[in-house]
Every structure is written in structure tokens, then in C-alpha cells.
């Protein structure tokens, strides 16, 4: 059970890092999608499970 939660946190962290990296390079489309997906879907999913 703990391994599954760790994988979900790792995926959330990777998606957020990719979103911020794209934002730093001037991304205007992919960055907001990744950040919203990370913060509104993946982080709550990792917290609740």
C-alpha cells in the first residue's frame, strides 16, 4: 500500500516539475495543463489514497 502511494507522489512530482520546467522555457499551453493536472488531480489523489 505504501509503495502505491509513493508512486503516486512521484508521478505528481514529475508532472509538476515538467510543468514548471515548461513554464520557465516560456510554455503557454502545456505548462498550465500540467500544473492544473498535477495540483488539482494528482496531488489530491496521492493525499487521499
mmCIF file of the N, C-alpha and C atoms, coordinates in Angstrom:
data_MODEL
# 
_entry.id   MODEL 
# 
loop_
_atom_site.group_PDB 
_atom_site.id 
_atom_site.type_symbol 
_atom_site.label_atom_id 
_atom_site.label_alt_id 
_atom_site.label_comp_id 
_atom_site.label_asym_id 
_atom_site.label_entity_id 
_atom_site.label_seq_id 
_atom_site.pdbx_PDB_ins_code 
_atom_site.Cartn_x 
_atom_site.Cartn_y 
_atom_site.Cartn_z 
_atom_site.occupancy 
_atom_site.B_iso_or_equiv 
_atom_site.pdbx_formal_charge 
_atom_site.auth_seq_id 
_atom_site.auth_comp_id 
_atom_site.auth_asym_id 
_atom_site.auth_atom_id 
_atom_site.pdbx_PDB_model_num 
ATOM 1   N N  . UNK A 1 1  ? 0.820  -1.197 0.000   1.00 0.00 ? 1  UNK A N  1 
ATOM 2   C CA . UNK A 1 1  ? 0.000  0.000  0.000   1.00 0.00 ? 1  UNK A CA 1 
ATOM 3   C C  . UNK A 1 1  ? 0.863  1.261  0.000   1.00 0.00 ? 1  UNK A C  1 
ATOM 4   N N  . UNK A 1 2  ? 1.923  1.271  0.791   1.00 0.00 ? 2  UNK A N  1 
ATOM 5   C CA . UNK A 1 2  ? 2.779  2.453  0.863   1.00 0.00 ? 2  UNK A CA 1 
ATOM 6   C C  . UNK A 1 2  ? 3.539  2.666  -0.444  1.00 0.00 ? 2  UNK A C  1 
ATOM 7   N N  . UNK A 1 3  ? 3.856  1.559  -1.130  1.00 0.00 ? 3  UNK A N  1 
ATOM 8   C CA . UNK A 1 3  ? 4.573  1.694  -2.392  1.00 0.00 ? 3  UNK A CA 1 
ATOM 9   C C  . UNK A 1 3  ? 3.696  2.369  -3.438  1.00 0.00 ? 3  UNK A C  1 
ATOM 10  N N  . UNK A 1 4  ? 2.420  2.033  -3.443  1.00 0.00 ? 4  UNK A N  1 
ATOM 11  C CA . UNK A 1 4  ? 1.496  2.645  -4.403  1.00 0.00 ? 4  UNK A CA 1 
ATOM 12  C C  . UNK A 1 4  ? 1.387  4.148  -4.154  1.00 0.00 ? 4  UNK A C  1 
ATOM 13  N N  . UNK A 1 5  ? 1.334  4.553  -2.896  1.00 0.00 ? 5  UNK A N  1 
ATOM 14  C CA . UNK A 1 5  ? 1.265  5.978  -2.563  1.00 0.00 ? 5  UNK A CA 1 
ATOM 15  C C  . UNK A 1 5  ? 2.555  6.691  -2.973  1.00 0.00 ? 5  UNK A C  1 
ATOM 16  N N  . UNK A 1 6  ? 3.670  6.032  -2.792  1.00 0.00 ? 6  UNK A N  1 
ATOM 17  C CA . UNK A 1 6  ? 4.944  6.634  -3.190  1.00 0.00 ? 6  UNK A CA 1 
ATOM 18  C C  . UNK A 1 6  ? 5.017  6.833  -4.695  1.00 0.00 ? 6  UNK A C  1 
ATOM 19  N N  . UNK A 1 7  ? 4.492  5.879  -5.442  1.00 0.00 ? 7  UNK A N  1 
ATOM 20  C CA . UNK A 1 7  ? 4.486  6.019  -6.900  1.00 0.00 ? 7  UNK A CA 1 
ATOM 21  C C  . UNK A 1 7  ? 3.592  7.178  -7.307  1.00 0.00 ? 7  UNK A C  1 
ATOM 22  N N  . UNK A 1 8  ? 2.443  7.322  -6.646  1.00 0.00 ? 8  UNK A N  1 
ATOM 23  C CA . UNK A 1 8  ? 1.545  8.435  -6.983  1.00 0.00 ? 8  UNK A CA 1 
ATOM 24  C C  . UNK A 1 8  ? 2.186  9.776  -6.654  1.00 0.00 ? 8  UNK A C  1 
ATOM 25  N N  . UNK A 1 9  ? 2.891  9.873  -5.531  1.00 0.00 ? 9  UNK A N  1 
ATOM 26  C CA . UNK A 1 9  ? 3.588  11.111 -5.200  1.00 0.00 ? 9  UNK A CA 1 
ATOM 27  C C  . UNK A 1 9  ? 4.699  11.392 -6.196  1.00 0.00 ? 9  UNK A C  1 
ATOM 28  N N  . UNK A 1 10 ? 5.394  10.352 -6.633  1.00 0.00 ? 10 UNK A N  1 
ATOM 29  C CA . UNK A 1 10 ? 6.471  10.535 -7.605  1.00 0.00 ? 10 UNK A CA 1 
ATOM 30  C C  . UNK A 1 10 ? 5.917  11.021 -8.941  1.00 0.00 ? 10 UNK A C  1 
ATOM 31  N N  . UNK A 1 11 ? 4.811  10.460 -9.378  1.00 0.00 ? 11 UNK A N  1 
ATOM 32  C CA . UNK A 1 11 ? 4.188  10.889 -10.629 1.00 0.00 ? 11 UNK A CA 1 
ATOM 33  C C  . UNK A 1 11 ? 3.726  12.338 -10.518 1.00 0.00 ? 11 UNK A C  1 
ATOM 34  N N  . UNK A 1 12 ? 3.106  12.680 -9.387  1.00 0.00 ? 12 UNK A N  1 
ATOM 35  C CA . UNK A 1 12 ? 2.665  14.062 -9.183  1.00 0.00 ? 12 UNK A CA 1 
ATOM 36  C C  . UNK A 1 12 ? 3.851  15.020 -9.202  1.00 0.00 ? 12 UNK A C  1 
ATOM 37  N N  . UNK A 1 13 ? 4.929  14.645 -8.538  1.00 0.00 ? 13 UNK A N  1 
ATOM 38  C CA . UNK A 1 13 ? 6.118  15.487 -8.532  1.00 0.00 ? 13 UNK A CA 1 
ATOM 39  C C  . UNK A 1 13 ? 6.733  15.649 -9.906  1.00 0.00 ? 13 UNK A C  1 
ATOM 40  N N  . UNK A 1 14 ? 6.762  14.571 -10.668 1.00 0.00 ? 14 UNK A N  1 
ATOM 41  C CA . UNK A 1 14 ? 7.302  14.646 -12.024 1.00 0.00 ? 14 UNK A CA 1 
ATOM 42  C C  . UNK A 1 14 ? 6.455  15.542 -12.912 1.00 0.00 ? 14 UNK A C  1 
ATOM 43  N N  . UNK A 1 15 ? 5.143  15.424 -12.832 1.00 0.00 ? 15 UNK A N  1 
ATOM 44  C CA . UNK A 1 15 ? 4.251  16.246 -13.653 1.00 0.00 ? 15 UNK A CA 1 
ATOM 45  C C  . UNK A 1 15 ? 4.393  17.715 -13.267 1.00 0.00 ? 15 UNK A C  1 
ATOM 46  N N  . UNK A 1 16 ? 4.473  17.998 -11.982 1.00 0.00 ? 16 UNK A N  1 
ATOM 47  C CA . UNK A 1 16 ? 4.652  19.384 -11.542 1.00 0.00 ? 16 UNK A CA 1 
ATOM 48  C C  . UNK A 1 16 ? 6.008  19.937 -11.987 1.00 0.00 ? 16 UNK A C  1 
ATOM 49  N N  . UNK A 1 17 ? 7.047  19.142 -11.860 1.00 0.00 ? 17 UNK A N  1 
ATOM 50  C CA . UNK A 1 17 ? 8.374  19.594 -12.293 1.00 0.00 ? 17 UNK A CA 1 
ATOM 51  C C  . UNK A 1 17 ? 8.395  19.852 -13.799 1.00 0.00 ? 17 UNK A C  1 
ATOM 52  N N  . UNK A 1 18 ? 7.747  18.984 -14.558 1.00 0.00 ? 18 UNK A N  1 
ATOM 53  C CA . UNK A 1 18 ? 7.683  19.182 -16.007 1.00 0.00 ? 18 UNK A CA 1 
ATOM 54  C C  . UNK A 1 18 ? 6.887  20.441 -16.333 1.00 0.00 ? 18 UNK A C  1 
ATOM 55  N N  . UNK A 1 19 ? 5.829  20.693 -15.584 1.00 0.00 ? 19 UNK A N  1 
ATOM 56  C CA . UNK A 1 19 ? 5.041  21.903 -15.806 1.00 0.00 ? 19 UNK A CA 1 
ATOM 57  C C  . UNK A 1 19 ? 5.830  23.169 -15.522 1.00 0.00 ? 19 UNK A C  1 
ATOM 58  N N  . UNK A 1 20 ? 6.566  23.167 -14.413 1.00 0.00 ? 20 UNK A N  1 
ATOM 59  C CA . UNK A 1 20 ? 7.372  24.344 -14.091 1.00 0.00 ? 20 UNK A CA 1 
ATOM 60  C C  . UNK A 1 20 ? 8.538  24.509 -15.058 1.00 0.00 ? 20 UNK A C  1 
ATOM 61  N N  . UNK A 1 21 ? 9.115  23.399 -15.508 1.00 0.00 ? 21 UNK A N  1 
ATOM 62  C CA . UNK A 1 21 ? 10.206 23.482 -16.485 1.00 0.00 ? 21 UNK A CA 1 
ATOM 63  C C  . UNK A 1 21 ? 9.699  24.072 -17.800 1.00 0.00 ? 21 UNK A C  1 
ATOM 64  N N  . UNK A 1 22 ? 8.536  23.632 -18.238 1.00 0.00 ? 22 UNK A N  1 
ATOM 65  C CA . UNK A 1 22 ? 7.968  24.182 -19.470 1.00 0.00 ? 22 UNK A CA 1 
ATOM 66  C C  . UNK A 1 22 ? 7.600  25.654 -19.293 1.00 0.00 ? 22 UNK A C  1 
ATOM 67  N N  . UNK A 1 23 ? 7.113  25.998 -18.116 1.00 0.00 ? 23 UNK A N  1 
ATOM 68  C CA . UNK A 1 23 ? 6.773  27.391 -17.835 1.00 0.00 ? 23 UNK A CA 1 
ATOM 69  C C  . UNK A 1 23 ? 8.018  28.270 -17.868 1.00 0.00 ? 23 UNK A C  1 
ATOM 70  N N  . UNK A 1 24 ? 9.133  27.759 -17.346 1.00 0.00 ? 24 UNK A N  1 
ATOM 71  C CA . UNK A 1 24 ? 10.380 28.516 -17.352 1.00 0.00 ? 24 UNK A CA 1 
ATOM 72  C C  . UNK A 1 24 ? 10.904 28.727 -18.772 1.00 0.00 ? 24 UNK A C  1 
ATOM 73  N N  . UNK A 1 25 ? 10.584 27.813 -19.674 1.00 0.00 ? 25 UNK A N  1 
ATOM 74  C CA . UNK A 1 25 ? 11.020 27.947 -21.062 1.00 0.00 ? 25 UNK A CA 1 
ATOM 75  C C  . UNK A 1 25 ? 10.031 28.751 -21.898 1.00 0.00 ? 25 UNK A C  1 
ATOM 76  N N  . UNK A 1 26 ? 8.986  29.273 -21.264 1.00 0.00 ? 26 UNK A N  1 
ATOM 77  C CA . UNK A 1 26 ? 8.048  30.118 -21.972 1.00 0.00 ? 26 UNK A CA 1 
ATOM 78  C C  . UNK A 1 26 ? 6.823  29.395 -22.481 1.00 0.00 ? 26 UNK A C  1 
ATOM 79  N N  . UNK A 1 27 ? 6.581  28.202 -21.986 1.00 0.00 ? 27 UNK A N  1 
ATOM 80  C CA . UNK A 1 27 ? 5.415  27.451 -22.449 1.00 0.00 ? 27 UNK A CA 1 
ATOM 81  C C  . UNK A 1 27 ? 4.117  28.119 -22.043 1.00 0.00 ? 27 UNK A C  1 
ATOM 82  N N  . UNK A 1 28 ? 3.225  28.254 -22.987 1.00 0.00 ? 28 UNK A N  1 
ATOM 83  C CA . UNK A 1 28 ? 1.951  28.903 -22.695 1.00 0.00 ? 28 UNK A CA 1 
ATOM 84  C C  . UNK A 1 28 ? 0.772  27.946 -22.773 1.00 0.00 ? 28 UNK A C  1 
ATOM 85  N N  . UNK A 1 29 ? 0.985  26.754 -23.289 1.00 0.00 ? 29 UNK A N  1 
ATOM 86  C CA . UNK A 1 29 ? -0.123 25.807 -23.438 1.00 0.00 ? 29 UNK A CA 1 
ATOM 87  C C  . UNK A 1 29 ? 0.068  24.582 -22.549 1.00 0.00 ? 29 UNK A C  1 
ATOM 88  N N  . UNK A 1 30 ? 1.216  23.937 -22.678 1.00 0.00 ? 30 UNK A N  1 
ATOM 89  C CA . UNK A 1 30 ? 1.441  22.696 -21.947 1.00 0.00 ? 30 UNK A CA 1 
ATOM 90  C C  . UNK A 1 30 ? 1.651  22.932 -20.456 1.00 0.00 ? 30 UNK A C  1 
ATOM 91  N N  . UNK A 1 31 ? 2.354  24.000 -20.094 1.00 0.00 ? 31 UNK A N  1 
ATOM 92  C CA . UNK A 1 31 ? 2.660  24.265 -18.693 1.00 0.00 ? 31 UNK A CA 1 
ATOM 93  C C  . UNK A 1 31 ? 1.407  24.401 -17.829 1.00 0.00 ? 31 UNK A C  1 
ATOM 94  N N  . UNK A 1 32 ? 0.432  25.216 -18.206 1.00 0.00 ? 32 UNK A N  1 
ATOM 95  C CA . UNK A 1 32 ? -0.770 25.311 -17.364 1.00 0.00 ? 32 UNK A CA 1 
ATOM 96  C C  . UNK A 1 32 ? -1.541 23.996 -17.280 1.00 0.00 ? 32 UNK A C  1 
ATOM 97  N N  . UNK A 1 33 ? -1.558 23.242 -18.367 1.00 0.00 ? 33 UNK A N  1 
ATOM 98  C CA . UNK A 1 33 ? -2.260 21.956 -18.339 1.00 0.00 ? 33 UNK A CA 1 
ATOM 99  C C  . UNK A 1 33 ? -1.590 21.007 -17.354 1.00 0.00 ? 33 UNK A C  1 
ATOM 100 N N  . UNK A 1 34 ? -0.266 20.932 -17.402 1.00 0.00 ? 34 UNK A N  1 
ATOM 101 C CA . UNK A 1 34 ? 0.453  20.049 -16.492 1.00 0.00 ? 34 UNK A CA 1 
ATOM 102 C C  . UNK A 1 34 ? 0.311  20.492 -15.041 1.00 0.00 ? 34 UNK A C  1 
ATOM 103 N N  . UNK A 1 35 ? 0.369  21.783 -14.798 1.00 0.00 ? 35 UNK A N  1 
ATOM 104 C CA . UNK A 1 35 ? 0.262  22.277 -13.426 1.00 0.00 ? 35 UNK A CA 1 
ATOM 105 C C  . UNK A 1 35 ? -1.137 22.057 -12.852 1.00 0.00 ? 35 UNK A C  1 
ATOM 106 N N  . UNK A 1 36 ? -2.157 22.298 -13.642 1.00 0.00 ? 36 UNK A N  1 
ATOM 107 C CA . UNK A 1 36 ? -3.526 22.053 -13.174 1.00 0.00 ? 36 UNK A CA 1 
ATOM 108 C C  . UNK A 1 36 ? -3.740 20.565 -12.939 1.00 0.00 ? 36 UNK A C  1 
ATOM 109 N N  . UNK A 1 37 ? -3.248 19.733 -13.854 1.00 0.00 ? 37 UNK A N  1 
ATOM 110 C CA . UNK A 1 37 ? -3.362 18.296 -13.683 1.00 0.00 ? 37 UNK A CA 1 
ATOM 111 C C  . UNK A 1 37 ? -2.644 17.847 -12.413 1.00 0.00 ? 37 UNK A C  1 
ATOM 112 N N  . UNK A 1 38 ? -1.465 18.377 -12.192 1.00 0.00 ? 38 UNK A N  1 
ATOM 113 C CA . UNK A 1 38 ? -0.697 17.998 -11.008 1.00 0.00 ? 38 UNK A CA 1 
ATOM 114 C C  . UNK A 1 38 ? -1.358 18.432 -9.718  1.00 0.00 ? 38 UNK A C  1 
ATOM 115 N N  . UNK A 1 39 ? -1.717 19.713 -9.635  1.00 0.00 ? 39 UNK A N  1 
ATOM 116 C CA . UNK A 1 39 ? -2.246 20.248 -8.382  1.00 0.00 ? 39 UNK A CA 1 
ATOM 117 C C  . UNK A 1 39 ? -3.705 19.873 -8.117  1.00 0.00 ? 39 UNK A C  1 
ATOM 118 N N  . UNK A 1 40 ? -4.510 19.756 -9.146  1.00 0.00 ? 40 UNK A N  1 
ATOM 119 C CA . UNK A 1 40 ? -5.945 19.527 -8.946  1.00 0.00 ? 40 UNK A CA 1 
ATOM 120 C C  . UNK A 1 40 ? -6.347 18.062 -9.036  1.00 0.00 ? 40 UNK A C  1 
ATOM 121 N N  . UNK A 1 41 ? -5.495 17.220 -9.624  1.00 0.00 ? 41 UNK A N  1 
ATOM 122 C CA . UNK A 1 41 ? -5.859 15.814 -9.775  1.00 0.00 ? 41 UNK A CA 1 
ATOM 123 C C  . UNK A 1 41 ? -4.870 14.909 -9.037  1.00 0.00 ? 41 UNK A C  1 
ATOM 124 N N  . UNK A 1 42 ? -3.598 15.011 -9.384  1.00 0.00 ? 42 UNK A N  1 
ATOM 125 C CA . UNK A 1 42 ? -2.629 14.037 -8.892  1.00 0.00 ? 42 UNK A CA 1 
ATOM 126 C C  . UNK A 1 42 ? -2.265 14.213 -7.421  1.00 0.00 ? 42 UNK A C  1 
ATOM 127 N N  . UNK A 1 43 ? -2.067 15.438 -6.965  1.00 0.00 ? 43 UNK A N  1 
ATOM 128 C CA . UNK A 1 43 ? -1.741 15.648 -5.548  1.00 0.00 ? 43 UNK A CA 1 
ATOM 129 C C  . UNK A 1 43 ? -2.902 15.248 -4.648  1.00 0.00 ? 43 UNK A C  1 
ATOM 130 N N  . UNK A 1 44 ? -4.148 15.662 -4.925  1.00 0.00 ? 44 UNK A N  1 
ATOM 131 C CA . UNK A 1 44 ? -5.238 15.166 -4.076  1.00 0.00 ? 44 UNK A CA 1 
ATOM 132 C C  . UNK A 1 44 ? -5.393 13.646 -4.137  1.00 0.00 ? 44 UNK A C  1 
ATOM 133 N N  . UNK A 1 45 ? -5.156 13.061 -5.298  1.00 0.00 ? 45 UNK A N  1 
ATOM 134 C CA . UNK A 1 45 ? -5.228 11.608 -5.406  1.00 0.00 ? 45 UNK A CA 1 
ATOM 135 C C  . UNK A 1 45 ? -4.170 10.951 -4.538  1.00 0.00 ? 45 UNK A C  1 
ATOM 136 N N  . UNK A 1 46 ? -2.975 11.506 -4.523  1.00 0.00 ? 46 UNK A N  1 
ATOM 137 C CA . UNK A 1 46 ? -1.911 10.956 -3.688  1.00 0.00 ? 46 UNK A CA 1 
ATOM 138 C C  . UNK A 1 46 ? -2.211 11.146 -2.205  1.00 0.00 ? 46 UNK A C  1 
ATOM 139 N N  . UNK A 1 47 ? -2.824 12.255 -1.846  1.00 0.00 ? 47 UNK A N  1 
ATOM 140 C CA . UNK A 1 47 ? -3.159 12.502 -0.440  1.00 0.00 ? 47 UNK A CA 1 
ATOM 141 C C  . UNK A 1 47 ? -4.257 11.567 0.038   1.00 0.00 ? 47 UNK A C  1 
ATOM 142 N N  . UNK A 1 48 ? -5.281 11.380 -0.783  1.00 0.00 ? 48 UNK A N  1 
ATOM 143 C CA . UNK A 1 48 ? -6.449 10.617 -0.356  1.00 0.00 ? 48 UNK A CA 1 
ATOM 144 C C  . UNK A 1 48 ? -6.246 9.117  -0.383  1.00 0.00 ? 48 UNK A C  1 
ATOM 145 N N  . UNK A 1 49 ? -5.211 8.652  -1.072  1.00 0.00 ? 49 UNK A N  1 
ATOM 146 C CA . UNK A 1 49 ? -5.004 7.193  -1.132  1.00 0.00 ? 49 UNK A CA 1 
ATOM 147 C C  . UNK A 1 49 ? -3.761 6.769  -0.424  1.00 0.00 ? 49 UNK A C  1 
# 
